Amino acid sequence: MASFAYYRLPYADRYTVMVQTEGEPERLASCTGLNGRNGFVLAPFSVSSGCPVLLIHPDRVEERAVPEEEHIRTGHCTASRQAGGSASGVSGMDSDKAVYSKDFESCRSMLVSGEFSKIVLARSAGVETVDEMDAEGLFLRACRMYPRMFVVLVSTPQSGMWLAATPEILLESSCGTGRTVALAGTMKLDESQLGFDNPPSASVDDAASGIFWSTKNIKEQRYVATYISDVLKRFAGACREEGPRTVRAGNIVHLRSDFTFELADTSRIGSLLDILHPTPAVCGLPKTETYRHIVDHEHTDRRYYSGFMGPLCHDGATHLYVSLRCMQIVDGRHYRLYAGGGLLKDSVEEQEWCETEAKMETMLRLFDGSCL
Ligand SMILES: C=C(O[C@@H]1C=C(C(=O)O)C=C[C@H]1O)C(=O)O
């Protein structure tokens, strides 16, 4: 079985297809193994023998134009939601919520006791479609529906097939300059705000657009920005931080700070990734303790969700994004969607649950084709 990655950069009208027809992608035991390497990376949240860092070495690379909607073959479909551990599971939403509730409580007690200042709790949900869906068609639909996002369809024998439309850069580099973002804080846009946009060249006044951020969201995003700034101070050259500003991702908005820094030795990108990932946007603070809590206690096996993916080219352009707003394509009718959110000690369970639902809509909407 060939391994492949299709990806479309934000605001681009063309996408790239990389195919490895011979052999399997390389398996790496840590991000450091990416030093000096080229290829398409698929990295998990937590590296293990069953979930290694994968590097696709393409023997075919092609660029294609994103076609108009009428040429996209996804067929008509009604999606039905399922919960539980597998996409073919039959348990109802209540058990899904009960599991989330348990996880929420164990995070909350660590936040209230002061052992954690922030932790990101994730969950997953299965979706079964009536008609068989075409994965490439879903990818193209995501490209069309989410112009601001990095859209990826990647498949390897070790990881299975994943589709993502993510707003979060983990690390980009070209010509000796590195870029990353601190993305956190989430609000769902209401009907009256669906015209909101804030592309990279613009600077929209949030107050004028009717978007006001709570102290909790501001604090949550500040934790991420401080962490990134500390990592970059230790491991990168001169660094500039801008923001935060409000950015749109499908039907929701986030707060985002932008970091631009000197990255003279790109052959050591793997070592930087090893320290940077996972950031408190998907893990927590303090990092080691929250990471252990997630791996040992969270009921969701995150696998490649909240890891990172994208093309890596140590002497050219690298675009690595955090694997969010994603789903595993189990087969043409079964899908597993993932989403999480940052918790602080005063987080309210029902609000956090709704936030994960809003994030899951990014993938869910692909099934009915309605545009955001
Ligand atoms: C964890 C996710 O998103 C991350 C968490 C956010 C938050 O807690 O507000 C916002 C953006 C992402 O950094 C996700 O989409 O699953």
The ligand as a Tripos MOL2 file, in Angstrom:
@<TRIPOS>MOLECULE
LIG
   16    16     1     0     0
SMALL
NO_CHARGES

@<TRIPOS>ATOM
      1 C1         -6.9330   21.3960   21.4000 C.2       1 LIG1
      2 C2         -7.4840   22.0420   20.3740 C.2       1 LIG1
      3 O1         -7.2490   23.3470   20.0830 O.3       1 LIG1
      4 C3         -6.2990   24.0980   20.8160 C.3       1 LIG1
      5 C4         -6.8810   24.6110   22.0660 C.2       1 LIG1
      6 C5         -7.5150   25.8280   22.0940 C.2       1 LIG1
      7 C6         -8.2200   26.2860   23.3530 C.2       1 LIG1
      8 O2         -8.1290   25.6070   24.3730 O.co2     1 LIG1
      9 O3         -8.9090   27.3170   23.3330 O.co2     1 LIG1
     10 C7         -7.5030   26.6690   20.9830 C.2       1 LIG1
     11 C8         -6.7580   26.3610   19.8910 C.2       1 LIG1
     12 C9         -5.8500   25.2090   19.9020 C.3       1 LIG1
     13 O4         -4.5920   25.6120   20.3230 O.3       1 LIG1
     14 C10        -8.3710   21.3350   19.4070 C.2       1 LIG1
     15 O5         -8.7790   21.9510   18.4200 O.co2     1 LIG1
     16 O6         -8.6520   20.1500   19.6180 O.co2     1 LIG1
@<TRIPOS>BOND
     1     1     2 2
     2     2     3 1
     3     2    14 1
     4     3     4 1
     5     4     5 1
     6     4    12 1
     7     5     6 2
     8     6     7 1
     9     6    10 1
    10     7     8 2
    11     7     9 1
    12    10    11 2
    13    11    12 1
    14    12    13 1
    15    14    15 2
    16    14    16 1
@<TRIPOS>SUBSTRUCTURE
     1 LIG1         1 GROUP 0 **** ****
